[in-house]
């Protein structure tokens, strides 16, 4: 996952394996998106929400293709281990 690169994604820096695993990313000055929308959403134009939705969809499609590629590469290895 650390090798995934997309302009709409935060880069994963590390994972803390505590009782509740936590992802470490770069500092987000406004906090997470959900809290930001709850706090400032009423003042944002609808175009902003549209662009965020578009970016989220692009990342979803990108992630699907990335993981599909990983599975294609790993399937022969997994199959070989099970033979």
C-alpha positions as CSV (number, residue, x, y, z in Angstrom):
1,X,0.0,0.0,0.0
2,X,2.9,2.4,0.6
3,X,3.8,2.2,-3.1
4,X,0.3,3.4,-4.2
5,X,0.6,6.9,-5.6
6,X,-2.4,9.1,-6.8
7,X,-2.8,12.9,-6.6
8,X,-6.0,12.5,-4.6
9,X,-4.6,10.1,-2.0
10,X,-2.5,10.7,1.2
11,X,0.6,8.7,1.2
12,X,0.7,6.0,3.8
13,X,3.9,6.5,5.9
14,X,3.5,3.7,8.5
15,X,1.1,1.4,10.4
16,X,1.2,1.3,14.2
17,X,0.2,-2.2,15.2
18,X,-1.3,-1.4,18.6
19,X,-4.6,-2.8,20.1
20,X,-6.3,-0.7,17.5
21,X,-4.1,-0.5,14.3
22,X,-3.6,3.1,13.2
23,X,-2.4,4.4,9.8
24,X,0.3,7.2,9.9
25,X,0.0,9.8,7.1
26,X,1.3,13.3,6.6
27,X,-0.3,16.0,8.7
28,X,-3.7,17.2,7.5
29,X,-4.0,20.8,8.8
30,X,-7.9,20.7,8.7
31,X,-8.1,17.2,10.2
32,X,-10.1,14.4,8.5
33,X,-12.6,15.2,5.7
34,X,-15.6,14.1,7.7
35,X,-14.9,16.4,10.6
36,X,-14.1,19.2,8.2
37,X,-17.4,18.8,6.4
38,X,-19.3,18.7,9.7
39,X,-17.6,21.9,10.8
40,X,-17.5,24.0,7.5
41,X,-19.8,22.2,5.1
42,X,-22.5,24.7,5.3
43,X,-20.1,27.4,3.9
44,X,-18.8,25.3,1.0
45,X,-20.2,25.7,-2.5
46,X,-21.9,22.6,-4.0
47,X,-19.2,22.5,-6.7
48,X,-16.7,21.6,-4.0
49,X,-18.7,18.6,-2.9
50,X,-19.1,17.6,-6.6
51,X,-15.3,17.8,-7.1
52,X,-14.7,15.8,-3.9
53,X,-17.1,13.1,-5.1
54,X,-15.4,13.0,-8.5
55,X,-12.0,12.6,-6.8
56,X,-13.2,9.8,-4.5
57,X,-14.7,8.0,-7.5
58,X,-11.4,8.3,-9.4
59,X,-9.5,6.9,-6.4
60,X,-11.9,4.0,-6.2
61,X,-11.4,3.1,-9.8
62,X,-7.7,3.5,-9.5
63,X,-7.6,1.3,-6.4
64,X,-9.7,-1.4,-8.1
65,X,-7.3,-1.5,-11.0
66,X,-4.2,-1.5,-8.7
67,X,-5.5,-4.4,-6.6
68,X,-6.7,-6.3,-9.7
69,X,-3.1,-6.0,-11.1
70,X,-1.7,-7.2,-7.7
71,X,-4.0,-10.3,-7.8
72,X,-3.1,-11.1,-11.4
73,X,0.6,-11.0,-10.3
74,X,0.1,-13.0,-7.1
75,X,-2.3,-15.7,-8.3
76,X,0.4,-17.9,-10.0
77,X,2.5,-17.7,-6.9
78,X,-0.4,-18.6,-4.6
79,X,-1.4,-21.4,-6.9
80,X,2.1,-22.7,-7.0
81,X,2.3,-22.8,-3.2
82,X,-1.0,-24.8,-3.0
83,X,0.2,-27.5,-5.5
